[in-house]
Amino acid sequence: MILCLTGGGIGIILGIGTSYIFAYFSKWQFIMSYWSVILGVGVFYGFCPARTAARLDPIKALWS
């Protein structure tokens, strides 16, 4: 659990940092919405299990 939280935190920090640097060098205004970070994390944690489940054989998934 600590590894997942650490990796998620590092990913969020790197994503925000990369966006900030890109906006700085492009002379764009940097605006960060906390909802976009929460939504991105939620989509990721919803997509990964769904993708794994979609790859399973339905008959084997029901019996395991």
Steps between C-alpha positions, in 0.01 A plus 500: 500500500785737581661421166175581315448825689861604446484419130170684462635805682815505290291465184277791597798718589680414174185566297438838660869591479524407133186700423636801687835487320330462162272797574794709624710447187201541270409829672155363586310553821515200734168412659456182697162368604494261794197332346701409192762328717234310694316408180820380334590279796145365515492418130835324527396290800172414328651423160777265609281240679240519222766439237635202692149356541424549131798283407374203703307214351140553623443134593825476698431834670159382622639177644806642674 
